[in-house]
C-alpha cells in the first residue's frame, strides 16, 4: 500500500459572505502574517498596507510582582533600552561551568514602547503583529488590554484599531512570561510541558504595526497570510492550482470588490490569472473566495535539484480598481509519496531523505537570531549535502521555511508537544489540548504555502516521561485529535510524530522480557505508533543504550510490526566535545549524561549508524540529531554546561566537527577530503591508524613529506593503518583526485613521548595523566574483551567507589574477558608493568594467565589474592623482548574473566628501565 499526499482532483469556485466573525480562537487574538506586507506595488501605486517595524526604542525589565506597568504614569526611565528581537536569557558555550554572564531565569519580562503610527486614511485598521513571544504574551495598548497569546513559537496579531491613537503618541506594553511549566504556573497548559531545550523568554522575533485599508485580506486567521494556494492536480501538460483568499470588510458600509488572483513564474511573468467579483460584503464579513487556475507545462519544485518556485499574488480592489490589499505567497508544485516498503518519492522519483534536525538558538542571542543567521544555518546544511530538515521541536521563523523552499530542502515541521501531555501521566486536560490544537492550527495556517513542508508532526516522545517513571501514558486521545485536525485543515500533507518508547525502555531489570529494541522492558502501555500517518523513531543505540549493532535489527522489527506504516529515523546522534579525545573510542564505556564525550566517539557512532540506515530502503529518511549544538539547561556534558553537544557543528557555528565531513563525504557530490582528528593534536601513541573522510575512490597520505601510500576509500572512509609518527611535530597531508578536481587536506599532530614508551589506560576512552606525570593514552592496541569502569559511567562523583592506590584514578577502568594487546614498539628489551585491581570478584573467582610473546609471565594469577582484597591496586612488572616491532600480551582466563587496568611499557637499557 502506498500512502500518498497527492491531492485529489476537484475544482470549484465559491464566494461566501458571512456575518462577522469569530475566526480566531481566544479573545482578541488575531491572526497572521504575510510576506508582501507593505512595499510599494510593482506598478508604483501607493502600498496598500503600511508596515512599521517595532524593533527599536523598547524599555525592558525582567521582574515579577510589578503593577501598573501598562499605565501611562508608570516610570520606566531606569529600565534597560533594548531592541527587538530580544531575550533576557543567556545560556551555554561558556565552558565546563555556568558562567556568571548566564541568565537562566524563567519568569516575567516587561517591555514598554512609545511610538507614533504612520499617517493613514480614515477607517484604516491597525494590527499589532508579533512573530513570536515566549511563552505567554499579554499585550496592552494605551492602557487597554488587547489580549493574550499562549505559545512561544507562532506569529500572532491583535486588532489594535479600537485602542490606537492614530494621530499621536501610543504606549505599547507587553508582558512575556516563560515560567517553567509546572502545576500552578501560568504556563501549566501551554505546550511544551518539558523538553531537552531551553525556553528563552522575550519578544524574540520581530514585531510590527501593520496598517491596512478597511477592506483587507484576513489578518486573524491563526496568523496565516489569508491567501492559500494548493495544487489540485499536477500533470505534465498542466497543473491546476486552487487559491483560497479570505477577505475581510471592516468598513462601515457594504463593499463590492474585485479579487485578482495571479500566479507568477520565477521571472515574475504571470502564468495564470483570474478575477472574481465579491460582495456586496456586509460590514464585518469575511468572504472566502476560491479560484482554480491552470498552469500550462508546470515547472515542478524538485527538491535540491531544482527548487522552482512560483508565487501566488492576490490583489483586492474596489470595483473602481483601487488596490486595497495585496498578498504574495510562495507556491511550489510537487507530489509527495511515502511508501512503507520503498520510502519517499518526490514527483514520483525515489529519494532517501538525508536529514538533519535543528533548533533555533545561538550563543548570547539565544532565540533572538537574525535572518542572516538562519541563512548561515541553511548554507551549512546545504554544504553538508542534506536534503531534508526536521525543524525541531516547534514552529521556526518564516525565514527558515522560506530558505527551505528556495534551497529545495524537504521539511518535517512540528508542534512542541514534547515528552508528556500532562504532569501526572493522565490524558491531556481540555486547556492543554486546546493549546496544542491552537499551536497546530497556527503552524499549518502560517506555513501551508511552503512547498518544502512535507509533513506535520504532532508530537515528540510523548511517552518518555511515563516510560521513565513507569506511570501511565495517556497521549492517545490528544494525538488522534491532532492528527484529525491536521488532516482536515490540510488534506494534502500527511502527519507524523517522533517515537521514543514504542517498546518500553523500562524497567531495566534482568528479569524483564527483552524487547525488540534490545533493551529489557515491558510491553507498551498505550500504543501510539500508527496514530499518525507515518512515524519517526528517535533511537540512540550505542549512546544512551544498547549497541551500534542493535539499530538495524530494531528497525527491521518495527517495519515488520507495522508493514503498512511508512517509517523513518527521526533522531539519532551522539555528543562530541571539541576538547575531549580518544585514541580508540571502542576502548571503554561512555557516560552519555556526563563527561568526557570524545569527539572520536561521535565519528564512530555515525559511521556505524549511517551504515545501518543506508542499507534499509524501506526507510523514507533519517534525521541526524543535531546539526548544531544547542542550549539545554539540564546538561553538564562533554566539556560544556547547558549545552547538548550532539551537534555536528559547534553552537557558535565556527567549528564543523569531524563527523560533519563524514556526512559531506557520503551525502554531497562536492569534492570532500578531510583528515579526521583535527583537534586531537597532542598524541600519546607513535603508531596509529589515520583516517580521512572523502568521496574520493582513492587517496594518498604523506607524513612529514614521506609517502605512506594510496588507499582505497569506501563508504566515505579512507584508512591508513599503523602509520608512524615522529617525536615532536608531524605534518599529515592527504591528496586525492575527485572527478578531475585535485583536493588536499593537512593537519599537525604532536607526539610528546617517544615510540618506545607506551602507556595504556585499559577500558578508558579518554586517557589519563597519572599522579607521577606519566601520560597514559586511552585504551588501544587491544583485541577482544570489554572496556569497563569500576564505577558505572553515570555514577555521581560523591558516590564513586575508589580503588585503594596511591593514584586511584589509574585503576578505575579495566579491560575484561579473554583479550590481548599487540603493542607496537621498536625491537628491543622492555620493562612491562601491568596494573590490576579487582572490582567485584572474591578470591578464587577470577584466575587467569598472562603471556608475553607466547611465554607465560603470570600463571593462575588471582588479583584479590595478590592485592590482599578487592578494590586494591597491585602491579606486576617483568621484562620482555619486542620482536618484529611489537610486544604481544595475552590475557587468558582460567576461571572467570581476565582483567587488566593499565599497561606501562618502557625500554630497558643496561638492565635499567627508562622513564
Ligand atoms: C531526544 C529528544 C531530543 C533530545 C535528544 C537527546 O530523543 O527528542 O529533544 O535533545 O533526544 O539529545 O537526548
Boltz pocket constraint, residues with backbone or C-beta under 6 A from the ligand:
constraints:
  - pocket:
      binder: B
      contacts: [[A, 195], [A, 196], [A, 197], [A, 393], [A, 460], [A, 461], [A, 500], [A, 538], [A, 571], [A, 625], [A, 644], [A, 646]]
      max_distance: 6.0
